Amino acid sequence: MNDQEQTDQPNRTPRFSDAFKAFIPTGWADYDSSSITPLPASEFTPARRVRVSELFTGDRLVIPAGPLKVRANDTDFRFRPHSAFAWLTGLGADREPDAVLVLEPVGDGHEPTLYFKPRAPRDSEEFYADARYGEMWVGQRESLTEMGTITGLPTAPIDDLAHALEKNADTVTIRVLREADPAITALVDELRARADRNGAAEIDEELLVALSELRLIKDEFERDQLRRACAETATGFTAVVGDLPDAVRRGRGERWVEGVFGLHARHAGNDVGYGTIAAAGDHANTLHWIRNDGDLRPGDLLLLDAGVELDSLYTADVTRTLPVGGTFSAAQRQVYDAVLEAQQAGIDAARPGAKFSDVHAASIAVVAKYLAEWGLLPVSAEESLDPHTGGQHRRWMVHGTSHHLGIDVHDCAQARNENYREGVLEPGMIITVEPGIYLRANDLLVPPELRGIGVRIEDDILITADGNENLSAALPRSAEEVEAWMAPLLAQSKDPA
């Protein structure tokens, strides 16, 4: 990585000569804005902002994208905007660090302004010496006009933000998305303190919850993005299967699997939507196994939980449990078929008018049934399922069956319990259905032939007016379908031609 020419560190601050400063702005082509077009999401973001506006009439709403976060010393993590900012502006991928959307109350509604750092002129030191914003360091930035074209929003320089927030701060209620940017939150808190306004945490929490709950039902753009994310994820899974023999041969195959999927995700979209779980053998029984440093062996199962995140930041979340050698053993298939039945029960329960919790109840009833049949439960399945006196089945499936999915992999997480876990499913909601059974190798209650087997099957389910749509159905689910899908891919990868 290139050294930053000018930083706050004394040992890395070479100075630029006057001759260089006179020379650097010369000989450049004019900026060409002819290819600047609106983001696809910009058709839908005005309606989203109206929905927010209707909840907070008369209040100034401050929604930051967030700052860059340090990875090590003076290098930063790749930027990702706060999900609420992305949802309201349409800006995804790595855009736009330090930007702030302000919804200013006007009459019964709000007027939006996007404050951000526009590109500097080439005769400015920022052009060549600023590693955070300089064009030579981070590429060509948009002008105010160009950003307005891209987002459909009025724009202003970020340097004007403080003055805009100070206006009428003693009479207008200001709400800020507190978690997004500590510096912006501190600025808003200072303005409140000057105006002797208390209760900041409570009113900011109301904004946070609203911005989460408003995303529970996806609009047409969001539904299409998630369909595409699932399609790209299926392609990534197919690439992984084709590379399984290489993953076995090279050693540390879990990381090879992670790399193959990550390469596809980065090529097809923005990135993976979360840390890929590539868990072989007993590692599959660690729910969030993201170390991915184990070997793959032909007789093992591989639990692959991964999703492509598009440039819009909408992400799939899919799990398949695959026989590394292409064929399930009898014991593996016993567990797999039980999980598949549990998943199908959950999918069948995912209908408009049902409670979100009904999906888990349907899936876990099947899991408990099989755990009882296999002699693992110390009580009957019915007794284990009692919410007050039971729960023994959770030793082998401790997690919930579903979560909302969208611009976050665990979307709408700040929604209130009555609107989430106890909420009613409505058309346009997208949830996962992902039961599993996890039989750890050191669990002496498990029959020896089943120890070390971990299975999870997960799909992304859109609630429709009359039922549901499986957005990730392109990937096979039954054991027979999985084996038939894998066979030609594995044969092709072994063919030296």
N, C-alpha and C positions, 0 to 999 in steps of 0.2 A: 504493500500500500504506500502511496506517495506521502511524503512528509507534508504537513500543512506549512505553508510558507510563513504565515504570521499567526501566532497563537498567544495565549497569555503566559506561556512557558518561556522564561528568559533564554533558555538554551536553544530555542527554535524560533527566533524572531529576526531573521535577516531583513534588512531594510531595502526598499526599492529606490533607485536613483531617480533624479528628476528627468534624466534622459529616458529612462524606461517609462516613467509615467506619461511623458509626452508622446512616446512611440506607441504604447499599447492600445490606445483607442483608435488608431488609424488603420485603414485598409480592410474594413469589415463590410460585408454585404448588408443591405438593409434587412430588417426583420420582415418576414413574410407571414401575414396572418390569414392568407387565403385558405389554408387547410384547417383552420380552427372551426370546429362544429360543436353544437350542443351535445352534452352527454345524453345517452339514451334515457337515463333516469330523470332528466330534467323535465320530461313531460309529466312525471308523477309527483315530483317533490312539492309543487305548489299546493296540491290537495293535502299532502301530509302536514305542511306548515299551517294550513287553515285549521286542521283538526287540533293541533297544539294551541293555536291562537284562541280557539273557542273555549278552551279550558282555563285560560289565564287572561281574561279580558282586563286591560288596564295595566298589566304588569310588563316590565321590561325583562325579556328572557335572553340569557347569555349562555350560548352553547359553544364551548371551545373544541377545536380538533385535538388539542393536546400538544405537548412539546416532544422533541426528540428525547430519547432515553439513553443514557450512557451505557455502553456495553463494557468497555475497558478504557480507562484513561480518557483519551480524546477521540475515541471511536464510538459511534452510536449504533444501536440496533436499527434495522430497517424500520422505517416509520409506518405506523398504521393509525389512521384517525380513530377517534372515539366513534363507536357505532352510531350513537344518536346524531352526531355531526354528519356522518356519512349518509344516514337515512334522510336527513333534512336538506342536504345540499346536493347529493348525488356524487360527491367526490369520494373515490375509493382508492385502491392500491396504496401508494405512499403519499397521498395528498390530503391535507396541506398543512405541514407542521406549523404550529403557532397561530394558525388562522382562528378566527372567532366569528360565529354567526350570531348576530344580534337581531332579535325580533322586537322592534320598537312599537309600543302601543300607540295606535292612531284611531280615534273613535272607538268603534266596537271591534276593531281588528288590529292587525300588526303590519308594519312595513319591515321587510327583511333587509339587512345589509351584511355582506360578507367582507370582513376586515382581514386582510392578508398582506404579506410582503411582496409587492410587485417587483419585477426585475429592475435592476439599477442601470443607468446609462453606462456605456462602456468607458467613459472618462472618469467614472467613480471608482475609488479604491475597492469598493465592495465587489465590483466586477471580477477582479483578479485576485483579491487578497482575503475574501471572506469565505471560509470553508463551509459555513452554514448556509449561506444564500448566494454566494458568488457563482456567476454563470460558468466560469472555468472549473469550478469545483463540483457543482451539482447539476449542471446543464442549464439550458435556456428556460427561464421562468416566464410566466405569463404577465402581460401588462394588465392594468385594471380593466381595460375594454375587453381583452381576450378572455379573462376569467369571467367577465359578465356574459360573454357569448357562450362559454362552456357550461355555465351553471344556470343561466337565466336569472341571475341575481344582481341587484345593484351592488357595487363593490366600492371599497375605500381602503386607503393604506392603513396598515395595522398601527402606525404611529398616531392615527387619529382616534384610536379606540378609547383611550383614557378620557379624553375630552368628551366623547359621546356618552360614556357611562356616567360622567360627572353631572351631565345636564339634568336638572330637576331631581337630583338624587335625594334631596330632602323631602320630596313629595311623592315620588313614584316608587312603587315596590319593585325591587330588583331580585330576580331569581337567577341563580347560576348553577350549572351542572358541576357541582363541587369537585367531583372525582377526576374531571378531565384534565385540568391544568392548574397546578398549585399557585402559579403566579397570578392568573386571572382571578382565581378564588380569593387570594389575598387582597387584590385590588378592590373587588366587590365588597369584601368584608370591611375594608378601610372606609369605603364610601358609606356603608351602613353605620359604622361607628360614628362617623362625623355627623350623620343625621340622627343619631341616637335611636336607631331602629334595631330591635332585638328579634329573636325567633328565626334567625337565619337558617339554622339546621333544619327546622321543621318545614319551612317553605321550600327550601332546596330539595328536601327529600320528596316533597310532593311533585316537583318537576321531574326528578329522577324516575319516580314510579310511573308517572304519566308517559314519559318518553319510552318506557319499557312496555307498558300495557297497550299503547297505541300500535305497537308492532305485532301484537298477537295475531291479527288477521292480515294476511299478505295481499297486496294489490297485484294486478296483472303482471307488472314488471317483475316483482319479487318472485312470483310463481314461475315465470319463465326462466328467471335466473337460476332458480333451484333445480328446475328440470335439466338445464344445461350443465350445472355443476354435477348432478348425478350422472349424466351421460359421460362427462369427462372422467369422472371417478371410475366408471365401469371400464373405460379404456385403460386407465392406470392399473386397475386390478388385472386386466388381461395381460398387460405388459409384465407385471410381476410374475404371473403364472408362467409365462414363457421364459422367464429368467430363473426359475426355481432350480434347475439343475446347476446353473452357474453359482447360485447362492449356496447350494450344498457343497459344491466342489471347492469353492474359495475359502470356506470357513468364515466364522463371524457372519453367518448368512442373514441374520435378522437385520443387520445394518445394511447389507446389500439390498434387501427387500425395501427397507426404508428409503434408500437412495434411489432405487428405480422408480418408486412411486413419487418421490419428491421431485425428481427430474421431470416427470410428466406433469406434475401439478404446477411447477414453476414455468414450464413451457406453455401449458394450456391456459394458465390463469395467473393469479397473483402469487399463490403459494399453497401450501397445505393449510387447511382451516384450523388445525390443532396438531399437537405432537403426534405423529403416526405411532400407533401401537403395532409392532411386528413381533408377536410373541409366539415362540415355538415351544412345543412340549409343555413342561410344567410352568413355564413363564406365562402361559395363557391364563393361569389361575391368579396372577397378580393383575388387578383390574386396570391399573394405569401403568402398565409396563412400557415405558418410553426409553429405557436405557438401550434396548435393542442391540445388545452386544453378544448374543448367544449364537450357537451354531444351529443349522438346520440339518435334520437327519431324515432319510427317506421314510422311516416309519412314523415320524412325528406328525402332529397336526400343527398348522400355522394359523393363529388367530390374527387376522389383519383388520385393523380398525383405522380407517383413513378416509380423508375427504379432500377433494380439490376445492380451493377457494378461488373464485373468479376475481377479475380486477375490480368488480363492483363490491367485493367482499362477501358476497353470499356463498355459503359453503355447504357442500354435502357432508354427510356423516354416515358411513356405511361400514358394516362389519361382515366379513365372511370367514368361516373357519374351514381351512382347506387341508386335505391330506397332501403332505409334501411330495410323496411318491405317486400321487394321483388316484389312490384307492383307499377308502376307509377300511380299517380293521373292524371286526365284528363288535368289539367293545366300543370303539370310537363311534361307530354308526348307531349303537344303542343310545348313547348320550346325545348324539347329533339329532336323531329323529325325535327325541323327547323335546329338545329345545325348539326344533322346527314346529312341532305341534303347539308348543306354548306361544311361539311367535304368531302363528296363524290365528290362534285364539285372540291375541291382542289386536291384531290387524282387523279381525272381524268385529271387535268391540269399538274400533275407532270410527264412530259414525256421528253425524250431527245430532245434537240433543243428548248424547251420552256425556257423562262426566269424564274429565281427563283421567281421574283415578280409576275409572272402570277398566281402562286398558291394562293397567298393572294388575288389577284384581283378576282379570280373565287369564292373563299369562301366568301369574304366580300360582293360580289354582292348578294348572297343568303341571308346573314344576313340582309342586308339593305332592301331587298324585304320583309322579314317577319316583320321587325320593322315598315315598312310603313303600311303593312296590319293590324297590331295590333294598329295602330294609335299613335305610339310613336314618329315618326319623325315629325318635324315641316315643312318639305319640302318633295318632292317626293324622292323615292329611288335614282333616277338618279341624282337629284340635290345634295343629300347627298354624293354621290360617286364622285362628281367633286373634283379633288385633290386640286384645287385652291380656290374654293369658298364654298365647302361643308365640310364634315367630321362629321356631326351631329350624324351619326350612331356610332361613336367611343365612345360616352357616354356609350354604352352598350357592346362594344368590343374594348377596347383601344389598345390591343396588336397585334403584327403581327401573322400571321398564321403559320409560319415555321421558323426553324433554322436548320443548319447543325448539325449532330450528329456523335459522334465517341468516341475518347479517352477522350474528354470533352463532357459534356452534351450540352453545346453551343459551338460546335466545330468550329475551324478555325475562331475564332472571330476577329483575327487581320488581316484577309484578306482585301484587298482593296475593296471598294464599287463596283467597276466595275467588280470584280471577285466574289463578294458575292451577295449582294442584286440585283444588275443589271446584274449579271452574267448569263450564259447559263447553264442549267442543262445538265449533261453528265452522261453516264453510269458509275456506280461505286459510284456516290454521294449518300449519305443517309441523308434525311431530315425528319423532323417531319411535320405533317399536323394536326393542333390543333385549329380550330376555337372554339369560345364560345359565349354565350350570358349571360350577367350578369345583373340581375334585382334586385337591392338592395332593402331591405325592407323599407328603408326611402326615396325611389325615388317616389315622388308624381306624376310623369309623367307616371308611370307604372300602369296599371289596378290593382286594389287590389288583384284579384285572382292570379296574376303573381308575386307579390312582394315577394322577398326573395328567388326566384328560380335562381340558377346559374348552368349552364351546360357547360362543355367542353368535347370534345371527341378528343383523340390524338392517332395517330399511327405513326410508324417509317417506312419510305418508301424508299426502294432502287430503284434508277433509273436504268433501264435495257436498253438493246439495242433497244427493241421494246415497252417499256412502263414502268411499275414499278412492284415491288414486295412489298406487305405489310408484313413486318417482324413480326409484332405483331398481325397478323390476327387470331391467336389462341383464342384471347379474343373476345367475341361477341360484336357487335356494335349496331344493331337495337334494339328498345325497346322490341320487341317480343323475340328476341334471348337472351337479357339480362335477362328478367324475366324467361324464360325457363331454362337458365343456373343456375340462383340463386335458383330456387325452390327446387331441391333436396339437394343442399348444406345447405340451411336453415332448411329443414326438418330433415336432418341428425343431425344437430347441436342441434336441439330441442329434439331429441330422447334420453331419459335417458339411453337407452341400448348402 
